[in-house]
Amino acid sequence: MGSMGGYSPEQLNKSRLDVYVKLNLAGTSVKVLIHYNQVGRSGILQAYDWGSPSLNMQHYNQTTPPVYNVEDMKVPTAMFTGLKDFLSDPEDVEILKPKIHNFTYLKTIPDFSHFDFYTGIKY
């Protein structure tokens, strides 16, 4: 778990460790993990890349994956990040934040990693 989202031993509720291990990534798939990797490597927030222009054409009616237009989001949007979060670091937040037109709130917690937002004992 820590290898994917950071590790903050002072935040980990050890009495719930069995639940975290059981439920971590439950309901996700290898395809979702590949998609996250694609976005991270390319730096482009876009749909899953099927690996070839012909497969992308079958799925999207275009040769490349469509870009997600966060500028078109209408809902009020808050962002939460931790300074120990290497999946959503402050630079990524600063790139995304101005693109969200209905941005309402940013909370940065200095000692939080990615998974501390659901496994942490603080806050």
Backbone as a ProteinNet text record, in pm:
[ID]
protein_1_A
[PRIMARY]
MGSMGGYSPEQLNKSRLDVYVKLNLAGTSVKVLIHYNQVGRSGILQAYDWGSPSLNMQHYNQTTPPVYNVEDMKVPTAMFTGLKDFLSDPEDVEILKPKIHNFTYLKTIPDFSHFDFYTGIKY
[TERTIARY]
81.9	0	87.2	185.3	272.7	354.7	389.2	470.8	394.3	262.9	183.3	144.3	121.5	68.4	141.9	256	331.4	303.5	391.1	378.7	404.3	308.1	320.5	287.8	387.4	358.8	288.7	313.3	248.6	98.9	55.1	-85.8	-162.6	-92.5	-157.3	-224.9	-353.3	-428.4	-402.8	-306	-261.9	-371.5	-466.7	-575	-668	-661.7	-746.8	-667.3	-542.5	-455.9	-515.6	-577.7	-637.6	-746.7	-823.5	-928.9	-867.5	-764.8	-700.3	-641.4	-575.9	-515.1	-623.5	-731.7	-840.7	-909.2	-928.9	-1006.9	-924.2	-793.4	-710.8	-716.7	-755.5	-770.6	-882.3	-965.2	-1079.9	-1171.3	-1218.1	-1307.4	-1236.9	-1106.3	-1034	-982.8	-914	-865.4	-725.6	-662	-530.9	-543.4	-654.1	-674.4	-675.3	-740.4	-744.1	-603.2	-526.5	-389.4	-303.1	-322.3	-249.8	-288.6	-418.5	-464.4	-399.9	-395.6	-329.2	-182.9	-117.1	22.7	36.5	-54.4	-50.4	-60.6	-155	-174.3	-50.2	3.8	123	243	262.2	378.1	363.1	241.2	221.6	202.1	151.3	119.3	-7.6	-82.4	-205.9	-323.2	-420	-538	-634.4	-624.2	-701.1	-756.1	-847.2	-905.8	-798.8	-834.4	-745	-696.1	-567.2	-508.5	-504.2	-576.4	-585.5	-461.1	-362.7	-233.4	-212.2	-315.9	-299.4	-407.6	-376.7	-477.5	-606.3	-593.9	-715	-802.7	-740.7	-820.3	-880.7	-803.5	-860	-976.6	-964.8	-1072.5	-1198.7	-1180.8	-1295.9	-1367.9	-1292.1	-1350.8	-1394.8	-1322.3	-1347.9	-1384.2	-1380.7	-1403.9	-1299.9	-1181	-1065.5	-940.7	-828.8	-707.7	-633.1	-663.4	-599.6	-707.5	-671.8	-771.3	-817.2	-945.5	-991.3	-935.9	-908.5	-860	-980.8	-965.6	-1070.9	-1068.9	-1180.1	-1189.2	-1238.9	-1146.5	-1186.8	-1241.2	-1207	-1259.8	-1411.6	-1467.9	-1612.4	-1689.3	-1619	-1688.1	-1769.2	-1893.9	-1983.3	-1994.8	-1962.4	-1983.3	-1877.3	-1915.3	-1814.7	-1713.3	-1585.6	-1481.3	-1379.7	-1357	-1254	-1141.8	-1021.4	-906.7	-838.1	-794.9	-723.5	-593.5	-483.3	-353.9	-263.9	-166.8	-67.7	71.1	158.3	293.1	378.5	335	404.2	337.7	244.8	168.2	241.7	304.2	375.8	289	161.2	68.8	-3.9	-15	-80.4	1	115.7	206.7	164.3	222.5	182.3	194.5	292.4	306.7	187	142	24.7	-99.9	-114.3	-229.1	-228.7	-112.8	-103.8	-129.4	-101.3	-132.3	-282.7	-344.9	-487.2	-578.3	-542.5	-630.1	-683.1	-600.8	-655.2	-746.3	-741.6	-827.2	-968.9	-986.5	-1117.9	-1189.3	-1290	-1354.9	-1438.5	-1491.2	-1573.5	-1497.1	-1370.2	-1284.7	-1326.5	-1343.6	-1394.3	-1298.4	-1209	-1132.8	-1012.8	-901.8	-782.9	-736.2	-719.7	-665.2	-538.4	-426.9	-299.1	-261.3	-237.9	-198.2	-52.5	38.8	182.1	229.2	177.3	231.2	146.2	60.4	-24.6	33	26.5	54.9	-80	-77.9	-200	-305	-264.4	-360.6	-400.4	-329.2	-365.2	-503.7	-553.5	-686.3	-796.6	-769.3	-870.2	-820	-690.5	-641.2	-583.7	-565.2	-500.2	-586.3	-521.6	-593.6	-608.5	-536.1	-543.3	-647.5	-719.3	-823	-939.8
-117.8	0	125.5	128.5	244.4	268.2	162.5	178.8	250.4	248.8	316.1	458.1	482.4	612.3	684.6	632.5	694.9	626.1	647.8	579.9	677.9	690.2	776	691.1	625.8	534.5	601.8	730.2	800.7	821.5	808.1	825.1	693	582.3	453.4	401.2	374.3	312.1	162	114.7	-24.9	-124.1	-83.2	-174.5	-202.5	-121.3	-139.6	-189.7	-226	-266.8	-381.1	-479.1	-591	-543.3	-443.7	-389.3	-315.1	-234.7	-159.9	-253.8	-359.1	-454.6	-525.1	-561.6	-631.8	-543.7	-416.8	-328.9	-241.8	-232.5	-148.2	-196.5	-106.5	-132.9	-231.6	-264.8	-351.8	-280.6	-353.6	-295.7	-227.1	-229.7	-170.8	-283.3	-248.9	-349.1	-312.5	-406.5	-380	-268.6	-267.6	-163.5	-24.4	-10.5	118.5	159.3	65	95.5	134.2	66	102	243.3	274.4	407.8	515.7	494.2	589.6	607.3	498.2	503.4	583	561.3	634.9	785.7	824.3	966.5	1023.3	949.2	995.3	1010.8	915.7	921.5	1029.2	1043.6	1139.2	1282.2	1295.8	1428.6	1485.9	1402.4	1446.5	1374.5	1450.5	1392.4	1351.3	1224.4	1174.9	1036.2	991.4	858.3	750.9	628.8	513.9	503.6	485	465.9	317	274.7	132.3	79	164.1	116.9	121.8	150.5	163.1	256.4	326.2	414.7	341.3	218.5	145.9	108.5	66.2	33.5	159.4	268.4	394.1	438.1	418.2	452.8	371.7	242.4	157.1	207.4	252	291.6	438	526.5	669.7	740.4	666.8	725.9	833.9	815	899	817.5	855	772.1	787.1	891.4	912.1	922.1	893.4	904.1	1049.1	1069.6	1206.3	1261	1389.3	1458.2	1491.1	1473.2	1512.8	1664.7	1727.7	1872.9	1914.9	1924.6	1964.7	2107.4	2184.3	2320.4	2320.4	2210.8	2201.7	2154.6	2118.1	2071	2185.1	2156.4	2259.1	2253.8	2140.4	2123.3	2198.3	2252.1	2310.2	2202.3	2235.1	2134.7	2180.4	2093.5	2115.5	2015.4	2051.3	1961.8	1945.9	1822.8	1790.3	1721.6	1766.6	1709.8	1707.9	1620.9	1613.4	1634.3	1694.5	1721.6	1596	1484.8	1356.6	1270.3	1328.3	1255.7	1263.9	1152.6	1158.2	1118.3	1087.1	1064.6	1193.3	1284.3	1412.6	1520.6	1548.8	1641.4	1786.9	1879.9	2020.8	2077.3	2033.8	2082.2	2040.3	1914.7	1867.1	1946	1971.9	2048.5	2187.8	2252	2387.4	2389.9	2279.9	2271.1	2255.8	2172.1	2141.1	2251.9	2312.2	2408.2	2520.1	2589.1	2698.6	2651.9	2523.9	2471.4	2443.6	2434.2	2404.6	2537.3	2565.1	2696	2718.4	2612.5	2626.8	2575.4	2610.4	2569.1	2644.3	2569.6	2633.3	2630.3	2530.2	2513.3	2423.4	2456.9	2371.1	2351.9	2226.4	2193.5	2113.3	2165	2094.6	2055	1925.6	1875.2	1831.4	1902.1	1879.9	1736.4	1667.7	1534.9	1420.4	1447.2	1341.7	1289.1	1157.8	1092.9	1066.6	1002.2	981.7	902.7	792.4	705.1	753.8	850.3	901.9	965.4	1003.6	1064.9	965	836.5	739.9	643	636.2	547.8	625	754.3	833.1	851.7	871.1	889.5	1037	1122.9	1266.4	1328.5	1427.5	1501.6	1412.6
0	0	0	88.1	98	-26.7	-98.6	-218.7	-328.8	-323.8	-426.1	-387.7	-259.2	-222.1	-113.3	-74	33.4	165.9	259.4	387.8	500	588.9	707	829	887.9	999.4	1116.4	1136.7	1247.5	1223.1	1097.4	1062.6	1056.8	1048.7	1025.4	1151.6	1140.8	1248.8	1240.4	1315	1304.9	1342.5	1424.8	1461.8	1344	1239.4	1120.3	999.9	1020.5	910.6	829.7	895.1	822.5	726.9	766.3	680.4	562.3	588.1	480.2	375.2	420.2	327.3	246.7	312.4	244.5	140.2	172.1	85.7	-7.9	14.8	-70.1	-214.4	-301.1	-444.5	-475.4	-377.7	-404.6	-503.3	-601.3	-699.2	-814.5	-816.3	-927.9	-1017.1	-1120.4	-1214.8	-1262.2	-1327.8	-1386.9	-1490.5	-1564.9	-1666	-1601.8	-1487	-1418	-1375	-1321.7	-1280.6	-1400.7	-1513.4	-1636.2	-1679.3	-1670.9	-1709.2	-1621.5	-1489.9	-1400.9	-1440.8	-1475.6	-1518.5	-1648.7	-1742.1	-1868.2	-1844.1	-1759.4	-1729.8	-1660.8	-1565.4	-1494.6	-1585.4	-1675.8	-1765.7	-1872.2	-1926.1	-2035.5	-1985.2	-1863.1	-1812.6	-1873.2	-1944.7	-2009.6	-1944	-1896.2	-1833.5	-1944.6	-1982.6	-2096.6	-2067.4	-2153.1	-2140.8	-2163.3	-2131.3	-2147.3	-2291.8	-2310.2	-2443	-2472	-2573.5	-2606.5	-2676	-2703.1	-2751.1	-2900.5	-2975.9	-3120.8	-3174.7	-3283.4	-3342.7	-3380.1	-3430.2	-3471.2	-3351.4	-3240.3	-3121.2	-3059	-3056.2	-3006.9	-3095	-3225	-3318	-3287.3	-3257.4	-3223.2	-3098.3	-3001.5	-2873.7	-2868.2	-2938.8	-2924.2	-3054.9	-3164.6	-3296.1	-3328.3	-3274.6	-3305.9	-3274.9	-3333.7	-3323.3	-3191.3	-3116.7	-2986.3	-2878.6	-2754.6	-2647.8	-2630.2	-2601.9	-2578.1	-2446.5	-2446.8	-2327.4	-2239.7	-2109	-2015.3	-2001.7	-2026.3	-2019.2	-1881	-1786.3	-1651.3	-1651.3	-1752.8	-1764.8	-1778.7	-1827.3	-1849	-1726	-1619.9	-1499.1	-1439	-1405.7	-1351.8	-1199.3	-1139.2	-995.3	-915.3	-799.2	-710.8	-672.4	-680	-661.1	-557.4	-459.4	-358.1	-382.8	-343.9	-358.5	-223.6	-197.4	-74.8	-113.7	-56.3	-90.7	32.3	26.9	133.5	76.3	153.1	103.3	93.9	153.4	138.2	31	-43.7	-145.3	-278.3	-321	-447.5	-566	-543.7	-654.8	-693.7	-602	-626.8	-556.1	-612.6	-545.7	-568.6	-493.1	-504.8	-646.6	-722.4	-860.2	-944.6	-928.5	-1002.6	-963.5	-835.2	-786.6	-848.5	-853.7	-909.4	-1059.7	-1128.4	-1271.7	-1291.7	-1210.5	-1226.8	-1174.5	-1064.8	-995.8	-1086	-1164.5	-1245.9	-1360.1	-1392.4	-1499.2	-1450.8	-1318.8	-1262	-1238.8	-1320.8	-1317.2	-1192	-1134.3	-1014.6	-892.6	-885.2	-774.3	-648.6	-537.3	-416	-297.7	-292	-167.7	-191.4	-126.8	-127.8	15.4	54.7	186.9	165.3	215.2	209.4	351.2	370.9	501.9	490.4	555.7	535.6	557.3	657	688.2	634.1	534.7	478	347	331.2	203.5	135.5	21.2	-56.2	21.8	80.1	147	285.5	340.2	472.4	473.6	358.1	354.2	387.4	373.7	418.2	524	548	654.4	771.9	756.7	860.8	984.4	1097.2	1222.6	1258.8	1189.6	1215.2	1122.3	1170	1097.3	1081.1
[MASK]
+++++++++++++++++++++++++++++++++++++++++++++++++++++++++++++++++++++++++++++++++++++++++++++++++++++++++++++++++++++++++++

